[in-house]
């Protein structure tokens, strides 16, 4: 979060709701216990995740950024979706925050670095100097390669 500096809230929303979405694939029992239909829960989490990322200025690498679909819904439906997503987020936390992995945090920083390189967002001092995607080292030639014919 310190490295992401002004995008810390966006990274948090992206990483946590990615983990929540993954957890939802196997969370039928906790949702049933909370009387949340699986389909409604999945949709609420998806719509809320997009809105939270947008509100926290999560950069989009591809194409023109599109406003989140949640904004197309009436205000009462938006509130219901956000409340349901919040309830599911609380269930996910109570389950021990599964699927929240260090590699997802690393990917989020790499994503921000890519957005900096493409000029989508301004440089961030903490990650601007570092190249998060290491260059691939060329493979050593195999001994049998010298016996291949070149035509």
Steps between C-alpha positions, in 0.01 A plus 500: 500500500792732572645443153169574330483840677211696339351180358498308829119505525470382140749217558317399818162493324641308204692241700235442767206475264700269271546273801132534596397407143721193510368401843141535376553212260512264799298693760152358448461402868593841651275680251211262570545553874477876442196455270687649202420341161823398325414672172405826670815485712725446200339786309514735799868429558584548132309827466628638830859402423488689170349805669750499789793468260362784289443723803856433623644580152620148413656549155373312194771380262275410209286741302285779630389466860131421519292610801409208725170328421388559859452868416232408244276358773252706705636637828312248717635208293853642529465519878369143518788370286759687708344381827490138379862522380595645839323212676684250280829680566432464874429126456827469306690673782334275756616201294860614546540706180572200275658546158669825605850417380829687481526425128175692442646804677814468288289479185312816601830688532614364164171616352556850638855499361360405158250786524790736579701370203203549267452855630153428638593615851784724619810339650488390862826564681502164678467290183602734219867404513447125525421282203253247645511276193848347477643459155510141383849352490587329175516124532837333471537310173445130527790272406293335227433835333843494338403189306186660344521579135464861400328549167 
